[in-house]
Amino acid sequence: MSLLTVQNLSKTYGSRKSVDNISFSLNAGEIVGFLGPNGAGKTTTMRMIAGLIRPTSGNVNLLGKSVPGNTLREMGAMIEEPSFYPYLSGRENLDYAAGMHGGISKGRVTEVLEMVGLTARATDRVFKYSQGMRQRLGLARALLPSPKLLMLDEPANGLDPEGIAELRNIIGNFGEQGIAVLVSSHILSEVERFAPRILIINKGQLLRDSSIHASVTNTEAELTYRVETQQAVQALDILKRESWVSRADLLPTGVRVVIPRSGAYRLAPLLVQAGINLTELAKESETNHAGDLERLYLEVVGAQAQTGSGINA
């Protein structure tokens, strides 16, 4: 049985559909990236899952029971920028949240402060915290009830590169502990590193639900070579006829060619067997396509703009 099931969920404000009939599910320990432009419906979806607003239609089930309900106690959420009592310390804010929830020990407050790296600043008043520190405190508050489902809305806001790397490791550990995580983020390169599965939403419609590995193509690194030869024009013509060659450009003394790494062993034999005399073959650079998720994202959102409909996959 899925830990979380979202079925035909919709939310309408007047004549505008903020969320339009979306369905998906999460299993225990699954980490899912929730992607989409500003105003796509991500936060509204998360707020409905958390029981903060009621859907116009559809339903949400957590641990087999309808939301809102008692199972919400098994959920932790940081939705939109977290707010706190500014003249209380970080620990005091968490103590208050723990008391409101009930059943959370003082030891758990200490534990979550350590998990997010705020132990040394726990007694500082929150108005002295940077935005990144408030984000960390928001994550700590979401972790207080030892949730089975954790929802994080742009958790990396305000974090420096070191903080983002730490957050990535923290989120990865949640999956190992059996916690399901739904995390929205605009930092696609980070999502690609910690979320094996993605949901892409735009204009309230779920456009893609699949694993990153199944969705992202052409992840192979590309190599750029400089081919020195007095037969540059002939070499260029040969290379441009090959479908596996990504790009070939004429140089004053040869050709610059871009090929996938898997084609590297084919380059020299192709030219030599065609009668091209090589004076030098040198690798200039290697490009790893960490941005492939970004290209997929733009393609999916762009396809919706052209067709006006979702392309669930």
MORAPE-V545941 format. One record per backbone hydrogen bond with DSSP energy under -1.0 kcal/mol. CO is the residue of the C=O (numbers start at 0). NH is the residue of the N-H. E is the energy in kcal/mol with one decimal. If there is no record, write none. Layout:
CO&NH&E ; CO&NH&E
This chain:
2&62&-3.2 ; 3&25&-2.3 ; 4&60&-2.7 ; 5&23&-1.7 ; 6&58&-2.0 ; 8&21&-2.3 ; 9&55&-2.2 ; 9&56&-1.5 ; 10&17&-2.1 ; 10&18&-1.7 ; 12&15&-2.1 ; 15&12&-3.1 ; 18&10&-2.3 ; 21&8&-3.0 ; 23&5&-3.3 ; 25&2&-1.4 ; 25&3&-2.2 ; 26&29&-1.9 ; 29&180&-2.7 ; 30&196&-1.1 ; 31&182&-2.5 ; 32&198&-2.9 ; 34&200&-3.0 ; 36&39&-1.8 ; 39&203&-2.7 ; 40&44&-2.1 ; 41&45&-2.4 ; 42&46&-2.6 ; 43&47&-1.9 ; 44&48&-2.3 ; 45&49&-2.3 ; 46&51&-2.5 ; 46&52&-1.0 ; 47&50&-1.1 ; 56&9&-2.4 ; 58&6&-2.7 ; 59&66&-2.6 ; 60&4&-2.6 ; 61&64&-1.6 ; 64&61&-2.8 ; 68&71&-1.7 ; 69&72&-1.8 ; 70&73&-2.4 ; 71&74&-1.7 ; 73&147&-2.7 ; 73&148&-1.6 ; 75&150&-2.6 ; 77&152&-3.1 ; 84&87&-1.6 ; 85&126&-2.3 ; 87&125&-2.6 ; 88&92&-2.4 ; 89&93&-1.9 ; 90&94&-2.9 ; 91&95&-2.3 ; 92&96&-2.2 ; 93&97&-2.8 ; 94&98&-2.2 ; 95&99&-2.2 ; 96&100&-2.0 ; 97&101&-2.9 ; 104&108&-1.2 ; 105&109&-1.9 ; 106&110&-2.2 ; 107&111&-2.5 ; 108&112&-1.9 ; 109&113&-1.8 ; 110&114&-2.1 ; 111&115&-1.7 ; 112&117&-2.9 ; 118&121&-1.1 ; 120&123&-1.3 ; 121&90&-2.7 ; 123&89&-1.5 ; 124&127&-1.9 ; 125&128&-2.0 ; 129&133&-2.1 ; 130&134&-2.2 ; 131&135&-1.9 ; 132&136&-2.4 ; 133&137&-2.4 ; 134&138&-2.1 ; 135&139&-2.4 ; 136&140&-2.4 ; 137&141&-2.0 ; 138&142&-1.5 ; 142&145&-2.1 ; 147&179&-2.6 ; 148&75&-2.7 ; 149&181&-2.5 ; 150&77&-2.8 ; 151&183&-2.7 ; 153&156&-1.4 ; 155&158&-2.2 ; 159&163&-2.5 ; 160&164&-2.1 ; 161&165&-2.2 ; 162&166&-2.5 ; 163&167&-2.3 ; 164&168&-1.8 ; 165&169&-2.3 ; 166&170&-2.8 ; 167&171&-2.1 ; 168&172&-1.9 ; 169&173&-1.4 ; 170&174&-1.3 ; 171&175&-1.3 ; 172&176&-1.4 ; 173&178&-2.4 ; 174&177&-1.6 ; 179&149&-2.8 ; 180&31&-3.0 ; 181&151&-2.5 ; 182&33&-2.8 ; 183&153&-1.7 ; 185&187&-1.5 ; 186&190&-1.9 ; 187&191&-2.3 ; 189&192&-1.2 ; 189&193&-1.3 ; 190&194&-2.6 ; 195&211&-2.8 ; 196&32&-2.7 ; 197&209&-1.7 ; 198&34&-3.4 ; 199&206&-3.0 ; 199&207&-1.4 ; 201&204&-2.3 ; 203&19&-3.1 ; 204&201&-2.1 ; 207&199&-2.3 ; 209&197&-2.6 ; 210&214&-1.5 ; 211&215&-3.3 ; 220&260&-2.6 ; 221&286&-3.0 ; 222&258&-2.6 ; 223&283&-3.5 ; 223&284&-1.3 ; 224&256&-2.5 ; 225&281&-2.3 ; 226&254&-2.5 ; 227&278&-2.7 ; 227&279&-1.4 ; 230&234&-2.6 ; 231&235&-2.7 ; 232&236&-2.1 ; 233&237&-2.0 ; 234&238&-2.5 ; 235&239&-2.3 ; 238&241&-1.5 ; 241&244&-1.2 ; 246&257&-3.0 ; 248&255&-2.8 ; 252&228&-1.6 ; 253&250&-3.2 ; 254&226&-3.5 ; 255&248&-2.9 ; 256&224&-3.0 ; 257&245&-1.6 ; 257&246&-1.7 ; 258&222&-3.4 ; 259&262&-2.0 ; 260&263&-1.7 ; 262&265&-1.4 ; 265&269&-2.0 ; 266&270&-1.7 ; 267&271&-2.8 ; 268&272&-2.6 ; 270&275&-2.5 ; 271&274&-1.9 ; 279&227&-3.2 ; 281&225&-3.1 ; 284&223&-2.6 ; 286&221&-2.4 ; 287&289&-2.1 ; 288&291&-1.3 ; 290&294&-1.9 ; 291&295&-2.5 ; 292&296&-2.9 ; 293&297&-2.5 ; 294&298&-2.2 ; 295&299&-2.8 ; 296&300&-2.6 ; 297&301&-2.3 ; 298&302&-2.4 ; 299&303&-1.6 ; 300&304&-1.6 ; 301&305&-1.5 ; 302&306&-2.4 ; 303&307&-3.4
